[in-house]
Amino acid sequence: MHWEIRGLEKLGFRERQAVTLKESGHSSEDIARILKVSVSSVSTMLARAKAKGYQIVAIITDSELGFHNSLVEDNKEDD
């Protein structure tokens, strides 16, 4: 599985950094430490990014869900 951030072009550079770190599983405290800003600045960046409407989309392949093998087997039975 992988994920993509749609609407990233709407975000400023620091907002992109904060969103990417957040969506990678980092806490606000971690993000603040990494970006060398306060936790309240991180909250502001994330709120502004959210207001601009970015979206996280998970892309999951059939094989990751276990469907690939069953689809292949179904096709073999049809032959």
trRosetta pair geometry for C-beta under 8 A, 3 or more apart (Angstrom, degrees):
i j d omega theta_ij theta_ji phi_ij phi_ji
1 58 6.0 -4 -175 -174 117 100
1 59 6.6 159 -158 81 64 55
1 60 4.8 -14 -108 -100 101 74
1 61 7.4 -146 -83 8 54 75
1 64 5.6 136 -51 -176 81 167
2 58 7.8 165 93 -154 30 57
2 59 5.3 -11 66 57 75 106
3 23 6.9 -136 106 163 142 123
3 56 5.7 5 178 -175 126 93
3 57 6.4 159 -157 81 74 44
3 58 4.9 -37 -98 -101 93 58
3 59 6.7 173 -95 12 34 77
4 56 7.6 161 81 -153 38 51
4 57 5.3 -16 59 60 85 96
4 59 6.7 41 -5 -20 100 116
5 8 4.6 83 108 -65 108 110
5 19 6.4 105 -138 132 150 125
5 20 7.0 -90 -26 -87 153 74
5 23 6.7 175 -78 24 113 169
5 54 5.7 -2 -178 -180 98 120
5 55 7.3 154 -160 78 51 42
5 56 5.9 -26 -103 -98 67 65
5 57 7.9 170 -92 19 19 77
6 54 6.6 156 81 -163 51 64
6 55 4.5 -13 58 61 104 96
6 56 7.8 -169 18 -79 78 16
6 57 5.8 45 -16 -9 114 118
7 10 4.9 -25 177 17 83 121
7 11 7.4 84 130 -24 78 95
7 52 6.8 163 157 126 119 91
7 53 5.4 -121 -158 106 161 78
7 54 4.1 -161 84 -111 113 55
7 55 5.8 89 8 11 120 76
8 11 5.8 -57 -163 27 47 113
8 16 6.0 69 -166 -118 95 104
8 19 7.6 -164 -117 86 85 144
8 54 6.2 65 -75 -126 50 120
10 52 4.5 173 131 164 121 121
10 53 6.7 4 80 59 165 85
10 54 6.7 -161 58 -68 113 82
11 15 3.9 -134 -172 99 105 121
11 16 4.8 142 105 -61 124 76
11 19 6.5 -68 -136 1 169 142
11 49 5.2 21 -116 -122 122 93
11 52 5.9 157 -80 81 70 154
11 54 6.2 -2 -44 -57 123 130
12 15 4.6 92 54 10 76 108
12 16 7.0 -136 95 -9 38 87
12 48 7.8 -5 19 120 112 134
13 16 5.7 -56 -154 31 28 113
13 17 6.7 27 151 -18 63 103
14 17 5.5 -48 -149 34 37 114
14 18 6.3 36 153 -18 67 105
14 35 7.0 91 -151 -155 94 137
14 45 5.7 -101 128 -123 98 133
15 18 5.7 -55 -146 39 31 110
15 19 6.1 29 157 -17 67 109
15 45 5.0 -167 -101 -171 63 90
15 46 7.8 157 -143 -80 77 30
15 48 5.9 -99 -103 91 128 108
15 49 4.2 161 -172 -75 111 104
15 52 7.5 55 162 22 158 143
16 19 5.9 -57 -142 39 27 108
16 20 6.1 26 160 -19 64 110
16 49 7.8 158 -64 -112 36 128
17 20 6.0 -60 -147 37 25 110
17 21 6.4 21 158 -14 63 109
17 35 6.1 122 124 -97 132 119
18 21 6.0 -60 -149 39 27 108
18 22 6.1 28 154 -20 65 109
18 31 5.6 70 -136 -174 74 137
18 35 6.8 -16 -79 -47 81 156
18 42 5.8 168 -135 -146 123 74
18 45 4.1 117 2 117 166 133
18 46 5.5 -124 140 -64 127 76
18 49 6.7 -163 81 -20 112 145
19 22 5.6 -55 -144 37 30 112
19 23 6.0 19 161 -10 66 111
19 45 7.9 -129 -37 139 74 100
19 46 6.8 141 -81 -115 69 72
19 49 4.9 -160 -64 175 120 162
19 54 6.1 17 -149 77 157 162
20 23 6.1 -60 -141 44 25 103
20 24 6.2 26 154 -21 61 112
21 24 5.6 -60 -147 37 30 113
21 26 4.4 -38 165 42 90 139
21 30 7.1 -161 168 109 120 102
21 31 4.7 137 108 -106 140 97
21 34 6.3 178 -122 65 151 151
21 35 7.7 -124 -5 -39 160 108
22 26 6.2 -84 -90 62 32 84
22 28 7.8 20 -101 -79 100 61
22 31 6.4 -4 -63 -69 76 144
22 46 6.2 92 -55 -109 158 122
23 56 5.6 178 -129 -102 133 136
26 30 4.0 -126 -170 92 100 132
26 31 5.2 124 119 -56 124 81
26 34 7.1 -27 -166 -4 159 141
27 30 4.7 103 52 4 74 101
27 31 7.0 -137 96 -4 41 86
28 31 5.6 -53 -146 37 33 113
28 32 6.2 38 153 -23 66 104
28 39 5.2 73 139 -151 110 93
28 42 4.8 151 -159 106 86 140
28 43 6.4 23 -143 -62 139 78
28 46 7.7 -83 -106 -11 101 147
29 32 5.7 -51 -148 33 30 113
29 33 6.5 28 154 -17 63 106
29 39 6.0 -17 -90 -96 58 117
30 33 5.8 -60 -152 38 30 109
30 34 6.2 26 154 -17 67 109
31 34 5.8 -57 -144 39 30 109
31 35 5.9 8 164 1 68 114
31 42 4.7 117 99 -132 120 137
32 35 6.4 -66 -137 50 22 95
32 36 7.9 97 165 -80 52 4
32 37 5.6 -106 -143 78 69 65
32 38 6.0 -24 -146 164 124 16
32 39 4.6 -57 -59 -76 153 56
32 41 7.0 118 -118 58 92 96
32 42 4.9 -92 -68 -29 83 132
33 36 7.4 19 -176 -75 27 45
35 41 7.8 -138 102 105 129 121
35 42 7.1 144 44 -86 137 96
37 41 3.9 -93 157 81 121 145
37 42 6.3 148 91 -49 112 77
37 45 8.0 82 92 -21 157 133
38 41 4.6 106 57 0 76 100
38 42 7.3 -135 101 -3 47 83
39 42 5.5 -49 -154 33 39 115
39 43 6.5 43 148 -21 66 101
40 43 5.4 -47 -149 34 37 116
40 44 6.5 41 151 -21 65 102
41 44 5.5 -52 -150 35 34 113
41 45 6.4 35 152 -20 66 104
42 45 5.7 -53 -148 36 32 111
42 46 6.3 26 156 -14 66 108
43 46 6.0 -59 -146 40 28 107
43 47 6.1 28 156 -20 65 109
44 47 5.8 -56 -144 37 28 111
44 48 6.3 27 157 -17 64 107
45 48 5.9 -57 -149 37 28 109
45 49 6.3 28 154 -19 64 108
46 49 5.6 -52 -145 37 32 113
46 50 6.3 35 155 -21 65 105
47 50 5.7 -53 -147 35 30 112
47 51 6.4 32 153 -20 63 106
48 51 5.6 -54 -149 35 32 113
48 52 6.6 29 152 -18 64 106
49 52 5.7 -59 -153 35 32 111
49 54 5.7 -24 169 10 92 126
50 53 7.7 56 172 -64 35 27
50 54 7.3 -79 -99 37 35 87
60 64 5.2 -120 -169 78 82 132
60 65 6.1 79 147 -46 118 104
61 64 4.8 101 59 1 78 102
61 65 7.4 -158 96 2 46 86
61 68 7.6 12 140 -51 98 120
62 65 5.9 -69 -156 44 35 104
62 67 4.1 -87 -170 74 89 111
62 68 4.7 120 113 -61 101 77
62 71 6.7 -9 166 -2 143 141
63 66 7.5 48 -171 -76 34 19
63 67 7.2 -96 -70 56 26 67
63 68 3.7 2 -87 -12 74 141
63 69 7.6 87 -127 -23 74 76
66 69 6.6 -43 -172 33 61 106
66 70 7.0 50 141 -8 76 111
67 70 5.7 -69 -152 47 44 105
67 71 5.7 44 154 -25 79 108
68 71 5.9 -59 -148 36 26 109
68 72 6.4 24 156 -17 63 107
69 72 5.8 -55 -149 36 31 111
69 73 6.3 29 154 -17 65 108
70 73 5.6 -53 -144 40 34 112
70 74 6.2 41 154 -23 66 104
71 74 5.6 -50 -145 34 31 114
71 75 6.5 32 155 -19 63 104
72 75 5.9 -55 -153 35 31 111
72 76 6.6 32 150 -21 63 104
73 76 5.6 -52 -150 32 35 113
73 77 6.6 35 152 -20 65 103
74 77 5.8 -55 -152 33 33 111
74 78 6.7 33 151 -22 64 105
75 78 5.6 -54 -151 32 36 114
75 79 7.0 45 151 -32 64 98
76 79 5.9 -46 -159 16 37 116
